Amino acid sequence: MPAKAGTAGRLLYAAVMPGWTYILTNKPHGVLYIGVTADLPARMMQHRGGAGSAFCRKYGLKRLVLIEPHGRIEDAIRREKAMKAWKREWKIRLIEEANPEWADLFERLL
């Protein structure tokens, strides 16, 4: 599995980080969605309001369980593509290392 990254504590930098990768789910060990954005709070509001991706709407993916800040949006895009190629087991391990309770990190954005 690639190196460990990102923690929930980095949410405080939401206003100043130019790129984010994130994982949404519908429940612990449920369906996973990996996304990238330059504006994490706004993107989460889109997902929560049903204006996010069709995939997220279809499976009810609104629980934000992992975020990773990046200094450049290009780095966030590269990370998203890499994570999408990972085995599911690696994605779950990454989530559980950073957020063992699969807590919804959305509340920390507000």
C-alpha positions as CSV (number, residue, x, y, z in Angstrom):
1,M,0.0,0.0,0.0
2,P,1.3,3.5,-0.8
3,A,2.4,5.8,2.0
4,K,-0.1,7.0,4.7
5,A,-1.4,10.6,4.3
6,G,-4.0,13.1,5.4
7,T,-5.7,13.4,8.8
8,A,-8.9,14.9,10.0
9,G,-7.1,17.6,12.0
10,R,-6.0,19.3,8.8
11,L,-9.6,20.5,8.2
12,L,-8.6,23.8,9.8
13,Y,-6.8,24.7,6.6
14,A,-9.8,24.4,4.3
15,A,-9.8,28.0,3.4
16,V,-6.1,28.1,2.3
17,M,-5.4,24.8,0.6
18,P,-5.6,24.9,-3.2
19,G,-6.4,21.2,-3.6
20,W,-8.1,18.3,-1.7
21,T,-8.7,14.6,-2.2
22,Y,-11.5,13.1,-0.2
23,I,-13.5,9.9,0.3
24,L,-17.2,9.7,0.8
25,T,-19.3,6.6,1.8
26,N,-22.8,5.8,2.8
27,K,-21.8,3.7,5.9
28,P,-18.6,2.1,7.4
29,H,-17.2,-0.3,4.9
30,G,-19.9,0.7,2.4
31,V,-19.6,2.1,-1.1
32,L,-16.6,4.4,-1.6
33,Y,-16.3,7.5,-3.7
34,I,-13.0,9.3,-4.2
35,G,-13.1,12.9,-5.4
36,V,-10.9,16.0,-5.8
37,T,-11.8,19.6,-5.4
38,A,-10.3,23.1,-4.9
39,D,-13.1,24.1,-2.5
40,L,-13.8,21.3,0.0
41,P,-16.6,23.0,2.0
42,A,-18.5,24.0,-1.2
43,R,-18.1,20.6,-2.8
44,M,-19.4,18.9,0.3
45,M,-22.4,21.2,0.3
46,Q,-23.0,20.1,-3.3
47,H,-22.9,16.4,-2.4
48,R,-25.1,17.0,0.6
49,G,-27.6,18.9,-1.5
50,G,-27.8,16.2,-4.2
51,A,-25.9,18.3,-6.7
52,G,-22.7,16.3,-6.6
53,S,-21.9,13.4,-8.8
54,A,-24.7,11.0,-10.1
55,F,-22.8,8.1,-8.5
56,C,-23.0,9.7,-5.1
57,R,-26.7,10.4,-5.5
58,K,-27.4,6.9,-6.6
59,Y,-25.7,5.3,-3.6
60,G,-26.5,8.0,-1.0
61,L,-22.8,8.9,-0.4
62,K,-22.7,11.8,1.9
63,R,-20.5,10.7,4.8
64,L,-17.0,12.4,4.5
65,V,-14.6,9.9,6.0
66,L,-11.2,11.0,4.7
67,I,-9.6,14.2,3.5
68,E,-6.1,15.0,2.3
69,P,-4.9,18.6,1.6
70,H,-2.5,19.3,-1.2
71,G,-0.4,22.4,-2.0
72,R,-1.4,22.3,-5.6
73,I,-4.6,21.2,-7.4
74,E,-2.5,19.1,-9.8
75,D,-1.1,17.1,-6.8
76,A,-4.6,16.5,-5.6
77,I,-5.7,15.3,-9.1
78,R,-2.7,12.9,-9.2
79,R,-3.5,11.6,-5.8
80,E,-7.1,11.0,-6.7
81,K,-6.2,9.0,-9.8
82,A,-3.7,7.0,-7.9
83,M,-6.2,6.2,-5.1
84,K,-8.8,5.2,-7.6
85,A,-6.4,2.5,-8.9
86,W,-5.8,1.1,-5.5
87,K,-7.3,-2.1,-4.2
88,R,-10.4,-1.6,-2.0
89,E,-8.5,-3.1,1.0
90,W,-5.9,-0.3,0.7
91,K,-8.5,2.4,0.7
92,I,-10.2,1.0,3.7
93,R,-6.9,0.7,5.6
94,L,-6.2,4.4,4.7
95,I,-9.6,5.5,6.1
96,E,-9.2,3.4,9.2
97,E,-5.7,4.7,10.0
98,A,-6.9,8.3,9.8
99,N,-10.5,7.9,11.0
100,P,-11.0,4.5,12.8
101,E,-14.7,5.3,13.7
102,W,-15.6,6.3,10.1
103,A,-16.9,9.5,11.7
104,D,-18.5,12.0,9.3
105,L,-15.9,14.8,9.0
106,F,-18.3,17.2,7.4
107,E,-19.4,18.7,10.7
108,R,-15.8,19.9,11.2
109,L,-15.9,21.9,8.0
110,L,-18.7,24.1,9.2
